[in-house]
């Protein structure tokens, strides 16, 4: 196996950076990329850099198509959501929000986590059968 020197690695990194710069600044896709991706469609309104939530919701709608579609936004929209399981968690969130000047809105959930009544509480894993020696 060939051992690479630091100089080899730096040369390789520079070549990679040049390739990335070339690909990132191309005006249109290369012929090879176009022929390898039939039906490629860009969706400017679903730009992941601006709003990844809309791209996510679109993906959910695609998964349910053609019969089941979802709304463009769910109950929390694209908002960042946190959950606090203790008063300490709540205090940390409030302190960080105050420091950064952010406000929040309660979603109306309870202060305590609880299982719904129809959650199966029995294990689906079979019990271990012991042999005559108890092992």
N, C-alpha and C positions, 0 to 999 in steps of 0.2 A: 504494500500500500504506500502510495506517495505521501510524503509529509510536506505540507505547505508552509512556507515561510510567512512572516508578517507582511513582507513586501508583496507576495502572491495574493494574500488576503485583501490587502489595500487595493491592489490592481483590480481584483474581482469586484470589490465593493464599488469602485469608481465606474466600472463597466455597467453594473446593475443600476446605479444612479443615472447614468446616461440613457440606458434603455427605458427606465421609468419616465424620465423627462420627455423622451421622444413619444412614448405611448400616451402620456397625459396631455400632451399639447397637440396631438393630431387633430386635424379639422374633421375628418370622418374616419369611420372604421376601416380597417384593412380588409382587402378582398378575402383573405383567408378566414377572417373572423366572420364576415358576412355570409360566406358560403357554409360555414360550420354552424350557423345559428339561424335556421329558417324561421320566418315569421317573427323575427325580433321586433319588438315594439317598445318605444320609449314613452314614458308617462310623466311629462314635466310636472304635472300637478302633484305627483307622488314622490317628489324629491326627498330622499331619505335624509339629506342634510338639513332640510328645513322642517319637515314634519314626518318622522318615521312612523308615527301613529296612524296616519292616513294610509300609508303603504301597507301596514299591518292589517288594518280593517279591510282594505281592498283584497288582500290575500285571503282573509276569512270569507269574504263574499265570493271570490273565485272558487274556493273549496266547496262552497254550497251551491254553486251554479249548476244548472240553470234554474233549479226549483227553489232553493232557499237562499235568500239574500239577507244581509245585515244592514243596519243603518250606518250612515257614514261615521257617526260617533256613538259610542256607548254611554252608559250612565256617568262615567268620569271624564269622558272626552279624551283629549291628549294630555290631561293634567298628570303631573307627577304625584303618586299616591304613596303615603307611608302608613304604617300601622304601629301603634304603641301598645305593647303587652303589659306595661307597668307604668306607674307614675313617674319613675325615673326616665323611661323612654320618652314620655310626654314632655318632661322638663327639658331634656336634651333637644328635642325637636323645636320647642318654643324658643329656647335660648338661641339656637342656630338661626331660626327664622327672624328673630328680633335683630340679631347682629347683622344679618344680610338684608334686612328690610323687606322680607317676604311675608305675605299674609296667606292664610289657609281658610278652608271651608270644611266644616264637619260634614261627613257623608251620612250621619245619623245612625252609625253602628253602635253597638253596646260597648261598654268599657271592658267587658270580659269575653274571652273566647269560649265558645261552647259548641259541642257537637249537636247536629240536628237529631231529632228523635229517631229518624229512619236509618241512621248510620249503623252498619253492621258492627257489633262489638265483639263477635266471636271470631277467633282466628280461623283462616281458611287452611292453615298448615296442619297436617295430620299430627296427632299426638305421637310421641316416641313410644314404640312398643319395646318393653323390656324383656330380656330373655330370662331363663330360670335363675340366673345368677344376679339378676337385678341390673344388668348392664345393657 
